Amino acid sequence: MMSPSPTSVGMSRRVALGATGAGVLAALTACASDIRPLADGSASSSPSASASASESASASASASASASASSGKSYKGFVKFDNFEKNGEYVPATAEKKAQNVPKPLVPGNMNDQNVDGLYAFIGYWLASFNYALMTGDAEPMKKADPADVYAKSLEEFTYMYESNLGWMYGTDTPVTIELITGSPQKASGSTTRYNWPGYMNYSPDAKIHREGKSDQPLKTDSSQKGQLMKAAVEYKDGKWFMLTGNEGSSSSASGSSSSSSSV
């Protein structure tokens, strides 16, 4: 997954939180909405082009020597995650108050396994942690799936909004969803440790942001019915999965040792 640049760079808290809804949304969603696209904006905005890209991705996955799930399971469809810590009765957010006792995502036991099941668990935890941050302003769970703090830092403005009681999200429990369009990932060209998993990033039409003293804003206003065509770009190193940002350069392990090149 990628973001072209950290959203907090060059943007003061005052600017981010005092701007129009579009400014706050940029701080909120850049690291999710910029998950590496499969096609450029013009292509993904066309239903026929999106369908073509989807078919191409599916064909590529079938033809490539990429991984097959260690459990033999196909993960095509919406990413699911159900490993949460519950503290008290969950009270959904409304336009008048923040959510209370939002279930916190817990790291799955197999999240660091170097196989497709482990990768799927990692994506599920990453997504659940991102949604948790949107609903609470707490990016700590995200850091467990983002050791370099690349994506967690992209949520700093949103965290500040919650901590300062300047606003919150409401209308849904899952502002963002990911729908995978292949049953397993594709191995990245020229690499033994990087994989791409194509899918769609979807934004809930019910998700809204309340900001004190300003009009409420929808999380996303320009989503297509099928969402944004994207691919989750990941790498396995140091015994863990990492989301990529697109700024890492070529994989240093493209010709890696046999100890790090086992396929998932």
N, C-alpha and C positions, 0 to 999 in steps of 0.2 A: 504494500500500500504506500502511497506516496503523498507528499505535499511539496510543491515546488519551492517553498520557502516557509520558515516558521512564521505563523500568523502574528506572533507578538512582536516581531522585529519592527522597529520604527513606528510602533503604535503605542502611545501612552494609554494608561488606564482611563484617563479623562476623555481622550478622543474616542476610545473604543466604546465606552459606556455612555458617553454623551452624544454619540452620533445617532443617526436615524436607525430604524430597524435593520436596514441593510448592513450598516457598519457593525452592529453587534452580531448579526448572523455570520458575517465574514469571520469574526473571531471564534464563533462557535463551531462552524462546520467545515472549515477549510481542510482539516486533516482527514475528514471523512469524505467530503465531496470530491477531493482531489485524489482519491485512490486511483492508481494508475489506469488511465483510460485504455480500452482496446482500440478505439478509433478516435479521430479528432472530433472536435465539437460539431462540425457540420455533418459528419457521418452519423454520429450517435444521435443527432436530433431528428434524423429521418427514420421513420418506422421500418421502411424497407431496408435501409442501410444497416440498422440495428439488427434486423432479422438475419441479414446476410452475414454480418460480423459474428452473430451468435452461431450460425450454422458453420461458419469457417472455424470458429473456436472449437466447436464440438468435433468437427472432422479432424482438426489438428490433434485434439486430445486422443482420439481413437487411433490415429496413425502414429503418434509419437511413442517413443519407448519410455514414456513417463510411468509414474508409479501406479500400482494397483493397490487398493486399500488392504491393509494387513488383515482386516477382518473379512475381506471380500465384499464389503458393503459399499453401495453407491451413495454418495452424499449429495447428489443433485437435488436442488430445491432450496427452500429457505433454511438458513443456518439456525440450528436449534441449540439452546443452552439451558440447563436446568439445575446448575449447582450453585445455590445461593445460601448465604447466611441470613437468617431472619431474626430481627430483634424487635419484638413487639408487633402490634397490629399495623399493617401497612395502610396508610391513609393517602389516597391519591391527591395530587396537587389540583388546585382550582385556580381560577383567575384571582381569587382573594387570598390564597395562602399556599405556601410551599408544601410539597409532599412530606409525609412523616414516615419514619421507619422504612425507608426504601430498602428492599432486599439487596445485600451486597454480594457481588459475584465472588466465588471462591475458586482458587486455582484447581483445575481438574488433575487427578493423579497422573494421567497420561499425557499432560500438555507438552512435556519435553521429549516425548518419544519420537525417534526419527523414523516415523512411518506416517501413512496417510491419516490413520485414526488420530495420532498425536497432533498432526497439522490441523485437522478439523477442530479438535478440542481447543487448540491455540486460537484459531480464528473466532470460534464461539466465545471464548473468554475475552478476547480483545474487543469484540463487538459489544458484549454485555458490559464490559468495563467502560467503554465509550458512552453507552447509553446511561450507565449509572452516573457518570460525570455530568452528563447533560441534565439529569434529573436532580442532582445533589450539589454539584460543584466540586465534588471530591474526586480527584484524579489519582489517588493513591493506588487503587486496584489496577489502574491502567499501567502504572510503573512496573508491575510484576510481569507485564507482557511487553514492556517497552523500556529495557534496561538503560538505554541511552537518553531517555526522557524526551525524545524527539516529538512524539505525539502528545505526551502529557503536558509539555511546555506550551503546545498549541492551544491548550485549554485554560491557560492562566487567566485570561481576561474573564472567562466565564466563571472560573473559581472565585475571582474577586467580586464578581457581580453577586454571587450567593453570599459570600462572607460579609459583604457590606450591606446586605439586605436591599439591594437595588433592583432585584428581579429574580425570576425563576421560570422554568418551563412547566407547562401543564397540557392536558388534553389527551395524553397517551402515556402508557408505561414503556413503550418501545419507539422512541422517535425515529430510529434508523434501523433498517433491516437489510440483510444481504441475501440475495437469491443466487445460488451457484448454478451455472448452466451446464456443467459437466460433472460426472460422478466422482472424478478424481483430478488432481492437478496435473499440469504439464511441466516437464523439466525444462528449465531455461536453457536456451542454446549456448553452448560453450561452457557450461557450468556443471559441476557435480553436486552442488549443494543448494542451488537456487531453483525455485519453482514458481509457476504462475497458475492461479486458479481463477478462471473467468466467471463473471457473474454480473448481477445488477445491484446497484446501491439504491435503495428505496427510502424515501422520506415520508413519514406519516402525514397525511393531509390534516390530521387532527392536532398535530403538535403546534403549540403556540408559545410565545415568550411574553411574559408579563414584565414590564419595567415600570418602576414607580415613577409617576408623573408623566408618563408617555403612553401612547396608544399601544395596545397589544399587537404583536406581529406574528404571522405564521413562520414556522421554522424554515419552510421552503415554499416559494411561490411559483417556480418554473419547472417543477418536476414533471416529466412525461408519465404516462400511465404505467410504463414499465420501469421507470427509474433510469439511472445513469449506468450505461454499459461500462464495466471496469474489469480489472483483474487484481486479485490480491497477489502481490509480489513478496515472496518470503525467502529467507535463507536460514539454513541450519548451521550453526557454528557454536563452538564452546558448549556443546550439549544442550543448546536451546534453539527455539525458533525465534526469528526476528522479522518484523515487518520492515520492508525496505522503503526508502523515501525517494529513490530515483537519483540520488546524489552520491551513491557509493562507488560508482565506476565499475569496471569489470570485476568479476568475482576473483578474488585472490586464490580461491581454491578450485579454479577451473581445471587445473592439473594437479589437484590435491592428492594427498596420500591415500592409500587404500583404506586407512583407518577412518577417513572422513568422507569417503565417496560412496558409501553404501546407499543404494536408492531407497526411496520411501515406498 
